[in-house]
Amino acid sequence: MFINSPSQEKHNCTPLSKIEDLLAAYPLPSADLRLRQADPAQDIPVLTELVNSAYSVETGTEGERFKSVLRWVDRDPEDHFDKEGATIVLEKEGRIVGMVFLERDGPERCLFGPFAVDPSAQGKGYGQLLLALAEEVARAEPGVKTLGLHVANVRGSLINYYKRRGFEDTGEETDFPEEHKWRTTKPVKFVVLEKKL
């Protein structure tokens, strides 16, 4: 399971609507980029490698470094495909360079995550593109007023990244999986960040 999305938590999912129309109409900065929904039959190995490489080593506040203990294994992406959400991939010249998973979380919120960009393709605006797309998908959902995500509380720089983009700490927390707590040197919880749409 990915670090931004607690594995034990089940969300009140309803199907996302209008995904294909949004992807087809979404403006891309160059002709060699393409957005599409992930295909479980062919994309699981690539998405597993992408998420694990993008989050292979994470740095928390006060120098806390920890291996991404909630690694995606082959079963985890399949679990995402089984949910009533959408796994969207960004391709450059036919190669997947980024991905984001979105799902409904009750009547007024969409959650996103996993959210990853291939390390070799970072710094090119692909993360900003996918984050903006996630906001557009959430806005298109009937009744949705906010977009949220789970972030480990020790990821201070990542929390600040999202705050600079309009996300706020909701005060909600979820537990870090018990089976992985022994791997960390500091108490870790997931905090929920949210942006009003």
C-alpha positions as CSV (number, residue, x, y, z in Angstrom):
1,M,0.0,0.0,0.0
2,F,1.2,3.5,-0.8
3,I,2.2,6.0,1.9
4,N,-0.5,8.5,1.2
5,S,-3.4,6.1,1.4
6,P,-4.0,4.0,4.6
7,S,-4.7,0.4,3.7
8,Q,-7.2,-0.3,6.5
9,E,-9.5,2.5,5.7
10,K,-12.5,1.8,3.5
11,H,-14.0,4.8,1.9
12,N,-17.7,5.4,1.0
13,C,-17.0,5.1,-2.8
14,T,-19.4,6.0,-5.6
15,P,-18.3,5.7,-9.2
16,L,-16.5,8.8,-10.7
17,S,-18.3,10.2,-13.7
18,K,-17.2,11.8,-16.9
19,I,-13.6,10.6,-16.7
20,E,-13.2,9.7,-20.3
21,D,-14.6,13.0,-21.5
22,L,-12.4,15.0,-19.1
23,L,-9.3,13.1,-20.2
24,A,-10.0,13.6,-23.9
25,A,-10.6,17.3,-23.5
26,Y,-7.9,18.1,-21.0
27,P,-5.2,20.5,-22.4
28,L,-1.7,19.1,-22.5
29,P,1.5,21.2,-22.9
30,S,2.9,19.0,-25.8
31,A,1.7,16.5,-28.4
32,D,3.9,13.7,-27.0
33,L,1.9,13.6,-23.8
34,R,-1.3,11.5,-23.3
35,L,-3.7,10.9,-20.5
36,R,-5.7,7.7,-20.1
37,Q,-7.3,5.5,-17.6
38,A,-5.0,2.7,-16.5
39,D,-5.5,-0.8,-17.9
40,P,-5.2,-3.5,-15.2
41,A,-4.2,-6.1,-17.7
42,Q,-1.1,-4.3,-18.8
43,D,-0.3,-1.5,-16.4
44,I,0.0,-3.1,-12.9
45,P,3.8,-4.0,-13.2
46,V,4.6,-0.6,-14.5
47,L,2.5,1.2,-11.9
48,T,4.0,-0.9,-9.1
49,E,7.5,0.0,-10.2
50,L,6.6,3.7,-10.7
51,V,5.1,4.1,-7.2
52,N,7.8,2.2,-5.4
53,S,10.6,4.1,-7.2
54,A,9.0,7.5,-6.7
55,Y,8.7,6.9,-2.9
56,S,11.7,4.6,-2.4
57,V,13.2,6.7,0.4
58,E,11.2,9.3,2.2
59,T,12.5,12.1,4.4
60,G,10.4,13.3,7.3
61,T,10.8,16.3,9.6
62,E,13.9,16.8,11.7
63,G,16.0,14.5,9.5
64,E,13.7,11.5,9.9
65,R,14.4,9.2,7.0
66,F,12.6,6.0,6.5
67,K,12.2,3.5,3.7
68,S,8.8,3.5,2.1
69,V,7.5,0.7,4.2
70,L,4.1,0.6,2.7
71,R,5.4,-0.6,-0.6
72,W,3.0,-1.4,-3.4
73,V,3.1,-5.0,-4.3
74,D,1.3,-6.6,-7.2
75,R,-1.9,-7.1,-5.1
76,D,-2.2,-3.5,-4.0
77,P,-2.7,-2.0,-7.5
78,E,-5.3,-4.7,-8.2
79,D,-7.1,-3.6,-5.1
80,H,-7.2,0.0,-6.5
81,F,-8.6,-1.2,-9.8
82,D,-11.3,-3.1,-7.9
83,K,-12.5,0.1,-6.2
84,E,-15.0,2.5,-7.7
85,G,-12.4,5.1,-8.5
86,A,-10.1,6.0,-11.4
87,T,-6.4,5.3,-11.9
88,I,-5.2,7.9,-14.4
89,V,-1.8,7.6,-16.1
90,L,0.2,10.2,-17.9
91,E,2.3,8.9,-20.8
92,K,5.1,10.6,-22.7
93,E,5.9,9.0,-26.0
94,G,4.0,5.9,-24.9
95,R,5.8,5.5,-21.6
96,I,4.0,6.0,-18.3
97,V,5.7,8.8,-16.4
98,G,3.0,9.6,-13.8
99,M,-0.2,8.4,-12.2
100,V,-2.9,9.5,-9.8
101,F,-5.7,7.5,-8.2
102,L,-9.0,9.2,-7.3
103,E,-12.1,8.1,-5.5
104,R,-15.2,9.5,-3.9
105,D,-15.1,9.7,-0.1
106,G,-18.7,10.4,0.8
107,P,-21.0,12.9,-0.8
108,E,-18.8,16.0,-0.7
109,R,-15.2,14.9,-1.0
110,C,-12.9,13.1,-3.4
111,L,-9.6,11.7,-2.2
112,F,-6.5,11.2,-4.3
113,G,-3.5,9.0,-3.9
114,P,-1.4,7.2,-4.8
115,F,0.1,10.1,-6.7
116,A,3.5,9.6,-8.3
117,V,5.9,10.8,-11.0
118,D,8.8,8.7,-12.3
119,P,12.0,10.1,-10.7
120,S,13.6,10.4,-14.1
121,A,10.7,12.6,-15.2
122,Q,10.4,14.8,-12.1
123,G,10.9,18.6,-12.3
124,K,9.1,18.8,-15.7
125,G,5.7,19.9,-14.4
126,Y,4.0,16.5,-14.7
127,G,3.1,16.4,-11.0
128,Q,1.5,19.8,-11.2
129,L,-0.4,18.7,-14.3
130,L,-1.7,15.6,-12.6
131,L,-2.6,17.5,-9.4
132,A,-4.5,20.1,-11.5
133,L,-6.3,17.2,-13.4
134,A,-7.3,15.7,-10.0
135,E,-8.9,19.0,-9.1
136,E,-10.8,19.1,-12.4
137,V,-12.0,15.5,-12.0
138,A,-13.2,16.3,-8.4
139,R,-14.9,19.5,-9.6
140,A,-16.8,17.6,-12.2
141,E,-18.3,15.2,-9.6
142,P,-21.8,16.0,-8.5
143,G,-21.9,17.4,-5.0
144,V,-18.1,17.3,-4.4
145,K,-16.9,20.4,-2.6
146,T,-13.3,19.3,-1.6
147,L,-10.3,17.3,-2.7
148,G,-8.3,15.6,0.0
149,L,-5.4,13.2,0.6
150,H,-3.6,11.4,3.4
151,V,0.0,12.3,4.1
152,A,2.4,10.9,6.8
153,N,2.7,13.5,9.5
154,V,6.6,13.3,9.4
155,R,6.6,14.4,5.7
156,G,6.9,18.1,6.6
157,S,8.1,19.2,3.2
158,L,5.3,17.3,1.4
159,I,2.7,18.8,3.7
160,N,4.1,22.2,3.0
161,Y,4.1,21.5,-0.8
162,Y,0.3,20.8,-0.6
163,K,-0.3,23.8,1.7
164,R,1.3,26.1,-0.9
165,R,-1.2,24.7,-3.4
166,G,-4.2,25.6,-1.3
167,F,-4.6,22.5,0.9
168,E,-5.3,22.8,4.6
169,D,-4.9,20.5,7.5
170,T,-8.4,19.2,8.5
171,G,-7.3,18.0,11.9
172,E,-8.3,14.5,10.9
173,E,-5.8,11.7,11.6
174,T,-5.7,8.0,10.8
175,D,-3.4,5.4,12.2
176,F,-0.2,4.3,10.6
177,P,-0.5,0.5,10.1
178,E,0.5,-1.3,13.3
179,E,2.5,-3.9,11.3
180,H,4.8,-1.2,10.1
181,K,5.3,1.0,13.2
182,W,8.3,-0.9,14.3
183,R,10.2,0.3,11.2
184,T,9.9,4.0,12.2
185,T,11.9,5.8,14.9
186,K,9.2,8.4,15.5
187,P,5.4,8.2,16.0
188,V,3.8,8.3,12.5
189,K,0.2,9.0,11.7
190,F,-1.6,10.0,8.5
191,V,-3.0,13.5,8.5
192,V,-5.8,14.5,6.1
193,L,-5.3,17.6,3.9
194,E,-8.1,19.1,2.0
195,K,-8.7,21.8,-0.6
196,K,-11.9,23.6,-1.2
197,L,-12.9,23.5,-4.9
